[in-house]
């Protein structure tokens, strides 16, 4: 029978082997600090290394017209486009514009939902970054009656 120390040691060894072979989902731990600290939509996109936005009917966003509490605003984003690399939720007037980034692969559906904080009424963007470099978006204005970002 193995003791706890032996089990932890073997688990770390297996995780290290998986990471070195590329079988471990390393991208799940990726974090772009500059993008999440950006103060505008354009600055966040620049930090992510992607191009200019193009509006598209193939990207959808679902959000309330009026959010009574800015601390928990439900947002859902989706696209049926092939070749999606990542999906973003951006709130234009938040202190930090980029609120969520979802990495997408062929085996992951490009539909996500989250509850985000909004400090004030603002446009909310659903952004799809495609493998070919295109950046498509849809936006919706959400009015906030009680701010959630320190307000």
C-alpha positions as CSV (number, residue, x, y, z in Angstrom):
1,X,0.0,0.0,0.0
2,X,1.3,3.4,-1.0
3,X,1.5,6.3,1.5
4,X,0.3,9.8,0.7
5,X,3.8,11.1,-0.1
6,X,4.4,8.3,-2.7
7,X,1.0,9.0,-4.4
8,X,1.7,12.8,-4.6
9,X,5.2,12.1,-6.0
10,X,3.9,9.8,-8.7
11,X,1.1,12.3,-9.6
12,X,3.6,15.1,-10.0
13,X,5.7,12.9,-12.2
14,X,2.7,11.9,-14.4
15,X,1.7,15.6,-14.7
16,X,5.2,16.6,-15.7
17,X,5.4,13.9,-18.3
18,X,2.0,14.9,-19.8
19,X,3.1,18.6,-19.8
20,X,6.3,17.8,-21.6
21,X,4.6,15.7,-24.3
22,X,2.0,18.3,-25.0
23,X,-0.9,16.1,-23.8
24,X,-1.6,18.4,-20.8
25,X,-3.8,21.4,-21.6
26,X,-1.2,24.0,-21.0
27,X,-3.3,26.8,-22.7
28,X,-5.9,26.5,-19.9
29,X,-3.4,28.2,-17.6
30,X,-2.5,31.0,-20.0
31,X,-3.1,34.6,-18.7
32,X,-2.4,37.8,-20.5
33,X,-2.1,40.3,-17.7
34,X,-1.8,43.3,-20.1
35,X,-5.0,42.5,-21.9
36,X,-7.0,42.1,-18.7
37,X,-5.6,45.4,-17.4
38,X,-6.3,47.4,-20.6
39,X,-8.5,50.4,-20.2
40,X,-10.1,50.4,-23.7
41,X,-11.4,47.8,-26.2
42,X,-8.6,48.8,-28.7
43,X,-5.9,48.5,-26.0
44,X,-7.1,45.0,-25.0
45,X,-7.1,43.8,-28.6
46,X,-3.6,45.2,-29.1
47,X,-2.4,43.4,-26.0
48,X,-3.9,40.2,-27.3
49,X,-2.1,40.7,-30.6
50,X,-5.2,40.8,-32.8
51,X,-6.4,43.2,-35.5
52,X,-9.3,45.6,-35.8
53,X,-12.9,44.7,-35.1
54,X,-15.5,43.9,-37.8
55,X,-19.2,43.7,-36.9
56,X,-20.8,40.4,-37.8
57,X,-24.2,38.8,-37.6
58,X,-22.5,35.4,-37.0
59,X,-21.5,36.5,-33.5
60,X,-24.3,36.8,-30.9
61,X,-24.6,38.3,-27.5
62,X,-27.4,37.8,-25.0
63,X,-27.6,40.3,-22.0
64,X,-30.3,42.1,-20.2
65,X,-31.4,45.5,-21.4
66,X,-31.4,46.7,-17.8
67,X,-29.3,45.2,-15.1
68,X,-30.6,46.0,-11.6
69,X,-27.3,45.0,-10.0
70,X,-24.0,45.6,-11.8
71,X,-22.2,43.1,-9.6
72,X,-23.8,40.1,-11.4
73,X,-24.8,40.8,-15.0
74,X,-25.5,37.6,-16.9
75,X,-23.9,37.6,-20.4
76,X,-24.0,34.8,-23.0
77,X,-21.9,34.9,-26.2
78,X,-21.9,32.4,-29.1
79,X,-20.9,31.9,-32.7
80,X,-21.4,29.0,-35.2
81,X,-18.4,30.1,-37.3
82,X,-15.7,27.5,-37.9
83,X,-12.1,28.1,-37.0
84,X,-12.7,30.1,-33.8
85,X,-9.5,30.5,-31.7
86,X,-11.0,32.4,-28.7
87,X,-14.1,34.2,-27.5
88,X,-14.0,37.4,-25.5
89,X,-16.4,39.4,-23.3
90,X,-15.5,43.1,-23.2
91,X,-17.3,45.9,-21.2
92,X,-16.4,49.2,-22.8
93,X,-16.7,51.5,-19.7
94,X,-15.3,49.1,-17.1
95,X,-12.0,50.0,-15.4
96,X,-10.6,46.9,-17.0
97,X,-12.4,46.3,-20.4
98,X,-11.6,42.6,-21.0
99,X,-13.8,40.7,-18.5
100,X,-13.5,37.1,-19.9
101,X,-11.5,35.1,-22.4
102,X,-12.4,31.6,-23.5
103,X,-9.9,29.6,-25.6
104,X,-11.6,27.4,-28.2
105,X,-10.6,24.3,-30.0
106,X,-12.4,22.1,-32.6
107,X,-13.8,20.0,-29.8
108,X,-15.2,22.9,-27.8
109,X,-18.5,24.6,-28.6
110,X,-18.2,28.3,-29.2
111,X,-20.9,29.3,-26.7
112,X,-20.2,30.6,-23.3
113,X,-21.9,32.4,-20.5
114,X,-20.6,34.3,-17.5
115,X,-21.7,36.8,-14.8
116,X,-19.7,40.0,-15.1
117,X,-19.3,43.1,-13.0
118,X,-20.3,46.4,-14.6
119,X,-19.6,49.7,-12.9
120,X,-22.0,51.7,-15.1
121,X,-24.2,51.5,-18.2
122,X,-22.0,50.5,-21.2
123,X,-21.8,48.7,-24.5
124,X,-20.9,45.0,-24.0
125,X,-19.0,43.2,-26.8
126,X,-19.0,39.6,-27.8
127,X,-15.8,39.1,-29.8
128,X,-14.8,36.0,-31.8
129,X,-11.1,35.8,-32.8
130,X,-10.7,33.4,-35.7
131,X,-7.6,31.3,-36.7
132,X,-7.3,33.3,-39.9
133,X,-6.8,36.6,-38.0
134,X,-10.3,38.0,-38.4
135,X,-11.8,39.6,-35.3
136,X,-15.6,39.7,-35.4
137,X,-18.0,41.2,-32.8
138,X,-21.5,41.9,-31.8
139,X,-22.4,44.5,-29.1
140,X,-25.3,45.4,-26.9
141,X,-25.9,48.3,-24.6
142,X,-26.7,47.3,-21.0
143,X,-28.0,49.9,-18.6
144,X,-27.0,49.4,-15.0
145,X,-29.1,50.9,-12.2
146,X,-26.7,49.9,-9.3
147,X,-23.0,49.7,-10.2
148,X,-20.8,46.7,-9.3
149,X,-17.2,48.0,-9.8
150,X,-16.7,50.0,-6.6
151,X,-19.8,52.1,-7.2
